[in-house]
């Protein structure tokens, strides 16, 4: 199957500049293609990941992915999707972010010296050398203001206002496409649906500079929406990051596992490299036995393995199974802290004390001594996953995780993290 046909089956194409021409080119040879990301942050989130999944599919089909880190464009700011000017960052911050994003890309694409790896480039290498007069003479004269104003990326900002800096972004991104076409033989740019105007501007510049027969193409992916109509990738707690320090592999795994049945077929097509047959089988299982969440489990495993690796996936599964069963005794202190960072927490002295006093006086977990005794006798209190039914039980360091904190469970699902003060 031609990769364009596969992408269409997966629902991953929004617009193409020349579908037939691109299909013909891909049938004839392997090509280089690129997608860019500006280093406005020190990590990608899963929304950023979507176009790079397309690059990964092209890589697996034998094509050469080029990832462009926008060290130059990132110092200006893309007006896309914004209603106000972006806060400019220092070059030191941009360079630090660029290094971290590059490391994430190398991990995702298994970059190396061989042809199968990605080629990482930073547009500051050429944009940083471009003088203002050269910019105006060589490129500015190729762009018509009326055409630029008509682009969605600009027209959406005209009511609120846009600076010349952000207005010029599409010219600078067009220079990128031209440079990559000339220097790296890149013939295709991939981007989100909001990048259509920038991509077509780049194609126009290539043909003005290289001639109307220049073979270059653009492809955008659709805006991914959830079944409830909201934008994919946002949660009540904010973005889901690829950096494990921002979103732990366990949280990452749980994000995918908890997806709505109505979205699961779409996400399997978008985010996994499973075959059409495998995805159809999972869709059938979801329809027949939705309570088993088999498709969600596979999606969570595929994505966690892809982003964080097998070891991180194994740990995420271990934590998930322990929490589901309530058997948290064998989890490490770091795993417990990772899993329960959002539960109510409090501090208590690191000393021996009877359980009733611990629940009432030290932590306020129980509202009264009478209630604490009832909870203990009824088997509703757990320390470190162990049920305690002795009202005279003495809480000590043995009930803690590495002397750092005690995990208290009251009832079926209410957890409390008690940090011990030395």
Secondary structure per residue as TSV (DSSP state, phi and psi in degrees):
chain	resnum	aa	ss	phi	psi
A	1	X	-	360.0	131.5
A	2	X	-	-59.4	140.9
A	3	X	H	-62.3	-29.2
A	4	X	H	-66.1	-40.5
A	5	X	H	-62.5	-40.4
A	6	X	H	-65.5	-43.3
A	7	X	H	-62.9	-36.6
A	8	X	H	-66.8	-39.9
A	9	X	H	-61.7	-37.1
A	10	X	T	-78.6	-2.7
A	11	X	T	69.9	27.8
A	12	X	-	-102.9	9.8
A	13	X	-	-119.1	129.6
A	14	X	S	-100.6	-56.2
A	15	X	E	-139.6	150.7
A	16	X	E	-133.7	145.5
A	17	X	S	-77.2	-29.6
A	18	X	-	-160.6	87.3
A	19	X	H	-60.0	-48.7
A	20	X	H	-65.9	-41.8
A	21	X	H	-63.2	-40.9
A	22	X	H	-68.6	-41.5
A	23	X	H	-59.6	-43.8
A	24	X	H	-62.8	-43.4
A	25	X	H	-62.6	-42.6
A	26	X	H	-69.4	-28.1
A	27	X	H	-72.1	-26.2
A	28	X	H	-86.6	-34.0
A	29	X	-	-161.9	168.8
A	30	X	-	-81.4	142.3
A	31	X	-	-123.2	166.9
A	32	X	E	-100.3	139.2
A	33	X	E	-139.3	158.1
A	34	X	E	-139.0	158.7
A	35	X	E	-141.5	142.3
A	36	X	E	-114.0	158.8
A	37	X	E	-144.9	132.1
A	38	X	-	-85.6	138.5
A	39	X	-	-82.1	60.1
A	40	X	S	-82.3	-10.6
A	41	X	S	-141.3	170.7
A	42	X	S	-95.1	7.0
A	43	X	S	-155.9	149.7
A	44	X	-	-80.3	152.8
A	45	X	B	-111.7	176.7
A	46	X	H	-66.8	-21.4
A	47	X	H	-65.9	-39.4
A	48	X	H	-63.9	-30.1
A	49	X	H	-65.8	-27.1
A	50	X	H	-56.0	-54.2
A	51	X	H	-65.8	-27.8
A	52	X	H	-74.7	-21.4
A	53	X	H	-65.0	-33.7
A	54	X	H	-65.6	-44.3
A	55	X	H	-59.6	-39.9
A	56	X	H	-62.9	-39.4
A	57	X	H	-65.2	-41.1
A	58	X	H	-62.6	-40.6
A	59	X	H	-59.6	-45.1
A	60	X	H	-66.8	-22.7
A	61	X	T	-88.8	4.9
A	62	X	T	99.8	10.8
A	63	X	-	-99.9	166.2
A	64	X	E	-101.0	109.1
A	65	X	E	-81.1	136.4
A	66	X	E	-117.6	123.2
A	67	X	E	-103.7	121.5
A	68	X	E	-101.8	113.8
A	69	X	E	-87.0	123.4
A	70	X	-	-85.1	66.1
A	71	X	T	-62.8	-30.1
A	72	X	T	-85.0	-53.8
A	73	X	G	-64.9	-31.1
A	74	X	G	-66.3	-22.5
A	75	X	G	-78.0	-9.0
A	76	X	T	-107.5	-53.8
A	77	X	-	107.7	128.1
A	78	X	-	-82.1	126.7
A	79	X	-	-74.6	-6.9
A	80	X	T	-58.7	131.9
A	81	X	T	70.8	12.1
A	82	X	-	-117.7	153.5
A	83	X	S	-111.0	-1.6
A	84	X	S	-146.7	169.6
A	85	X	-	-67.7	142.1
A	86	X	-	-76.1	142.5
A	87	X	-	-71.2	122.3
A	88	X	-	-72.0	141.0
A	89	X	-	-103.7	161.3
A	90	X	-	-72.6	155.7
A	91	X	H	-64.5	-30.9
A	92	X	H	-61.8	-44.0
A	93	X	H	-67.2	-41.0
A	94	X	H	-61.8	-44.4
A	95	X	H	-65.5	-38.6
A	96	X	H	-64.6	-44.7
A	97	X	H	-61.7	-40.7
A	98	X	H	-61.4	-40.3
A	99	X	H	-63.3	-41.6
A	100	X	H	-70.0	-40.1
A	101	X	H	-65.7	-37.9
A	102	X	H	-61.9	-40.5
A	103	X	H	-63.6	-40.5
A	104	X	H	-63.5	-40.6
A	105	X	H	-64.9	-42.2
A	106	X	H	-60.9	-38.0
A	107	X	H	-65.7	-44.4
A	108	X	H	-68.7	-35.0
A	109	X	H	-106.4	3.5
A	110	X	T	52.2	49.1
A	111	X	-	-63.9	142.5
A	112	X	-	-158.0	-164.8
A	113	X	S	-83.7	-13.9
A	114	X	S	-81.5	168.0
A	115	X	T	-64.5	-24.0
A	116	X	T	-75.2	-17.6
A	117	X	S	-81.1	174.5
A	118	X	-	-82.5	161.0
A	119	X	E	-109.6	116.6
A	120	X	E	-94.3	129.5
A	121	X	E	-134.0	155.8
A	122	X	E	-126.9	120.9
A	123	X	T	-71.1	-7.5
A	124	X	H	-65.2	-23.7
A	125	X	H	-60.2	-34.7
A	126	X	H	-107.9	-34.0
A	127	X	H	-69.4	-33.5
A	128	X	T	-66.3	-19.2
A	129	X	T	-95.9	-4.3
A	130	X	-	-85.2	116.6
A	131	X	-	-75.6	159.0
A	132	X	H	-63.5	-44.4
A	133	X	H	-67.5	-39.0
A	134	X	H	-63.0	-39.8
A	135	X	I	-57.7	-46.7
A	136	X	I	-68.8	-43.8
A	137	X	I	-72.4	-43.4
A	138	X	I	-84.1	-31.2
A	139	X	I	-124.7	-42.8
A	140	X	G	-55.8	-37.5
A	141	X	G	-70.6	-11.8
A	142	X	G	-87.5	-5.6
A	143	X	-	-114.5	129.6
A	144	X	-	-90.4	126.8
A	145	X	H	-59.3	-41.5
A	146	X	H	-61.9	-38.9
A	147	X	H	-67.2	-41.1
A	148	X	H	-64.4	-40.1
A	149	X	H	-65.3	-27.7
A	150	X	H	-79.2	-15.6
A	151	X	S	-65.1	137.3
A	152	X	H	-55.5	-37.7
A	153	X	H	-62.2	-26.9
A	154	X	H	-99.1	-45.1
A	155	X	H	-59.5	-30.2
A	156	X	T	-69.4	-13.8
A	157	X	T	-105.4	-4.2
A	158	X	T	-66.0	-33.8
A	159	X	T	-68.1	-38.5
A	160	X	T	-90.9	-17.8
A	161	X	-	103.2	145.8
A	162	X	-	-144.9	136.3
A	163	X	-	-76.7	162.1
A	164	X	H	-62.1	-31.9
A	165	X	H	-57.9	-54.3
A	166	X	H	-74.0	-30.1
A	167	X	H	-60.6	-34.0
A	168	X	T	-80.2	-3.8
A	169	X	H	-56.8	-41.7
A	170	X	H	-66.1	-30.1
A	171	X	H	-66.7	-44.5
A	172	X	H	-67.0	-40.7
A	173	X	H	-66.6	-32.7
A	174	X	H	-64.7	-38.5
A	175	X	H	-61.2	-38.7
A	176	X	H	-57.7	-49.8
A	177	X	H	-61.1	-42.9
A	178	X	H	-62.0	-46.1
A	179	X	H	-60.7	-45.6
A	180	X	H	-67.5	-33.8
A	181	X	H	-64.5	-42.3
A	182	X	H	-77.9	-39.9
A	183	X	H	-100.3	-23.1
A	184	X	H	-125.9	9.6
A	185	X	-	57.0	32.9
A	186	X	E	-78.2	128.4
A	187	X	E	-118.3	-2.4
A	188	X	E	-141.9	133.4
A	189	X	E	-112.1	134.1
A	190	X	E	-114.1	138.6
A	191	X	E	-160.5	174.6
A	192	X	E	-69.9	166.9
A	193	X	G	-59.9	-27.6
A	194	X	G	-74.7	-7.1
A	195	X	G	-96.6	3.7
A	196	X	H	-56.2	-45.7
A	197	X	H	-62.0	-42.0
A	198	X	H	-66.1	-40.3
A	199	X	H	-65.7	-46.5
A	200	X	H	-66.9	-31.5
A	201	X	H	-64.4	-39.8
A	202	X	H	-64.0	-41.0
A	203	X	H	-64.1	-40.2
A	204	X	H	-60.5	-42.8
A	205	X	H	-65.4	-42.0
A	206	X	H	-58.2	-44.4
A	207	X	H	-72.9	-29.1
A	208	X	H	-70.3	-36.6
A	209	X	H	-86.8	-34.0
A	210	X	H	-108.6	-7.7
A	211	X	-	105.6	153.6
A	212	X	T	-65.4	-16.3
A	213	X	T	-90.5	1.3
A	214	X	-	-58.5	129.0
A	215	X	-	-90.3	97.8
A	216	X	-	-142.6	148.1
A	217	X	E	-141.0	161.9
A	218	X	E	-132.4	146.6
A	219	X	E	-144.5	129.7
A	220	X	E	-118.1	156.5
A	221	X	E	-105.3	151.5
A	222	X	-	-72.6	156.8
A	223	X	-	-66.5	125.6
A	224	X	-	-89.0	117.3
A	225	X	B	-113.4	148.6
A	226	X	-	-80.2	168.8
A	227	X	T	-59.9	-27.2
A	228	X	T	-85.6	4.1
A	229	X	S	90.9	-5.1
A	230	X	S	-86.5	161.7
A	231	X	B	-71.5	135.0
A	232	X	T	-66.5	145.3
A	233	X	T	101.7	-12.1
A	234	X	E	-101.6	139.8
A	235	X	E	-125.9	174.8
A	236	X	T	-61.1	-27.2
A	237	X	T	-93.5	1.8
A	238	X	E	108.4	-156.9
A	239	X	E	-71.3	154.4
A	240	X	-	-101.1	108.7
A	241	X	B	-89.5	156.9
A	242	X	S	-84.8	-22.2
A	243	X	S	-70.1	120.7
A	244	X	T	-66.5	-15.5
A	245	X	T	-78.1	-22.8
A	246	X	T	-94.9	-43.2
A	247	X	S	-130.3	112.5
A	248	X	-	-66.1	155.3
A	249	X	H	-55.3	-34.6
A	250	X	H	-63.7	-46.0
A	251	X	H	-64.4	-39.3
A	252	X	H	-60.8	-47.6
A	253	X	H	-59.5	-45.9
A	254	X	H	-65.5	-34.1
A	255	X	H	-56.8	-47.6
A	256	X	H	-72.4	-37.8
A	257	X	H	-64.6	-28.9
A	258	X	T	-93.4	17.2
A	259	X	-	-72.3	150.4
A	260	X	-	-65.2	140.8
A	261	X	H	-54.8	-33.7
A	262	X	H	-67.9	-21.4
A	263	X	H	-101.1	-12.3
A	264	X	H	-64.8	-38.9
A	265	X	H	-63.6	-42.7
A	266	X	H	-62.6	-42.4
A	267	X	H	-70.9	-35.3
A	268	X	H	-62.3	-38.9
A	269	X	H	-70.4	-40.6
A	270	X	H	-72.0	-44.8
A	271	X	H	-109.5	-11.9
A	272	X	-	-110.8	167.1
A	273	X	-	-107.6	22.5
A	274	X	-	-68.9	154.5
A	275	X	-	-75.2	165.6
A	276	X	H	-57.8	-40.2
A	277	X	H	-62.6	-47.7
A	278	X	H	-62.8	-40.4
A	279	X	H	-67.8	-38.3
A	280	X	H	-63.5	-38.6
A	281	X	H	-64.2	-41.7
A	282	X	H	-68.6	-36.4
A	283	X	H	-63.1	-38.5
A	284	X	H	-66.0	-40.7
A	285	X	H	-65.4	-38.1
A	286	X	H	-63.6	-38.8
A	287	X	H	-69.8	-39.5
A	288	X	H	-82.8	-40.9
A	289	X	-	-134.4	65.9
A	290	X	G	-61.2	-28.2
A	291	X	G	-65.2	-22.1
A	292	X	G	-78.9	-18.9
A	293	X	-	52.2	39.8
A	294	X	H	-64.7	-42.1
A	295	X	H	-65.0	-40.5
A	296	X	H	-63.5	-39.8
A	297	X	H	-62.1	-44.9
A	298	X	H	-64.7	-43.4
A	299	X	H	-59.3	-45.9
A	300	X	H	-62.7	-41.5
A	301	X	H	-66.9	-45.2
A	302	X	H	-61.7	-45.4
A	303	X	H	-72.7	-39.9
A	304	X	H	-67.1	-39.7
A	305	X	H	-63.7	-43.1
A	306	X	H	-64.1	-43.9
A	307	X	H	-85.8	-39.5
A	308	X	H	-115.4	-14.2
A	309	X	-	97.4	166.7
A	310	X	H	-65.9	-40.6
A	311	X	H	-62.0	-43.2
A	312	X	H	-66.2	-37.2
A	313	X	H	-63.3	-45.1
A	314	X	H	-58.2	-41.7
A	315	X	H	-67.8	-40.5
A	316	X	H	-61.9	-40.0
A	317	X	H	-67.5	-42.5
A	318	X	H	-58.7	-45.9
A	319	X	H	-65.1	-43.8
A	320	X	H	-60.6	-44.8
A	321	X	H	-66.8	-38.4
A	322	X	H	-65.9	-41.2
A	323	X	H	-70.4	-37.4
A	324	X	H	-63.5	-39.9
A	325	X	H	-86.1	-17.1
A	326	X	T	85.1	0.4
A	327	X	-	-89.7	80.6
A	328	X	-	-97.8	6.3
A	329	X	T	-60.4	-35.7
A	330	X	T	-92.4	3.1
A	331	X	S	-80.4	148.6
A	332	X	-	-77.7	167.8
A	333	X	H	-60.4	-41.9
A	334	X	H	-63.4	-40.2
A	335	X	H	-66.2	-40.2
A	336	X	H	-64.4	-45.8
A	337	X	H	-61.5	-38.9
A	338	X	H	-64.3	-41.3
A	339	X	H	-79.3	-29.8
A	340	X	T	-116.7	27.5
A	341	X	T	-70.0	-16.4
A	342	X	T	-101.0	1.0
A	343	X	S	-82.3	161.2
A	344	X	E	-55.7	138.2
A	345	X	E	-132.7	155.5
A	346	X	E	-154.3	173.4
A	347	X	E	-116.0	150.4
A	348	X	E	-149.0	152.2
A	349	X	E	-64.5	143.3
A	350	X	S	-82.6	79.2
A	351	X	S	-146.7	162.2
A	352	X	-	-73.7	136.6
A	353	X	E	-156.6	151.2
A	354	X	E	-68.5	153.0
A	355	X	H	-61.1	-40.0
A	356	X	H	-62.2	-46.4
A	357	X	H	-64.2	-38.4
A	358	X	I	-60.5	-44.4
A	359	X	I	-72.9	-31.2
A	360	X	I	-99.6	-57.3
A	361	X	I	-81.3	-41.4
A	362	X	I	-83.5	-34.5
A	363	X	S	-122.5	-18.0
A	364	X	-	62.4	22.3
A	365	X	-	-66.7	-39.5
A	366	X	S	-104.3	141.1
A	367	X	S	-74.9	-20.7
A	368	X	S	-154.0	162.8
A	369	X	H	-67.1	-36.6
A	370	X	H	-61.4	-45.2
A	371	X	H	-65.8	-38.3
A	372	X	H	-62.0	-44.9
A	373	X	H	-63.1	-42.2
A	374	X	H	-61.6	-44.9
A	375	X	H	-61.4	-42.4
A	376	X	H	-65.7	-48.7
A	377	X	H	-65.3	-31.1
A	378	X	T	-83.9	1.9
A	379	X	T	76.2	27.0
A	380	X	-	-96.3	-0.3
A	381	X	E	-113.1	130.1
A	382	X	E	-127.2	137.3
A	383	X	E	-119.4	123.6
A	384	X	T	55.9	34.1
A	385	X	T	84.3	-3.9
A	386	X	E	-101.1	131.2
A	387	X	E	-74.5	131.2
A	388	X	-	-116.4	121.8
A	389	X	-	-120.6	11.4
A	390	X	-	-100.4	114.3
A	391	X	T	-68.1	-16.5
A	392	X	T	-95.1	5.0
A	393	X	-	-59.1	139.0
A	394	X	E	-102.8	121.8
A	395	X	E	-81.5	129.9
A	396	X	-	-144.2	-172.5
A	397	X	G	-62.5	-25.2
A	398	X	G	-63.8	-20.7
A	399	X	G	-87.4	-0.2
A	400	X	S	-99.2	170.7
A	401	X	B	-100.9	105.4
A	402	X	T	55.8	29.1
A	403	X	T	71.4	9.3
A	404	X	T	-95.6	-41.4
A	405	X	E	-160.5	162.3
A	406	X	E	-117.1	130.5
A	407	X	E	-95.7	119.0
A	408	X	E	-110.3	131.7
A	409	X	E	-115.4	130.6
A	410	X	E	-121.2	114.9
A	411	X	T	80.7	-155.1
A	412	X	T	-77.4	-39.5
A	413	X	T	-135.1	-2.2
A	414	X	E	-85.5	116.1
A	415	X	E	-112.3	152.0
A	416	X	E	-137.9	138.4
A	417	X	E	-106.3	115.3
A	418	X	E	-106.0	107.8
A	419	X	E	-82.0	130.8
A	420	X	E	-89.6	130.5
A	421	X	E	-94.0	127.3
A	422	X	-	-83.8	360.0
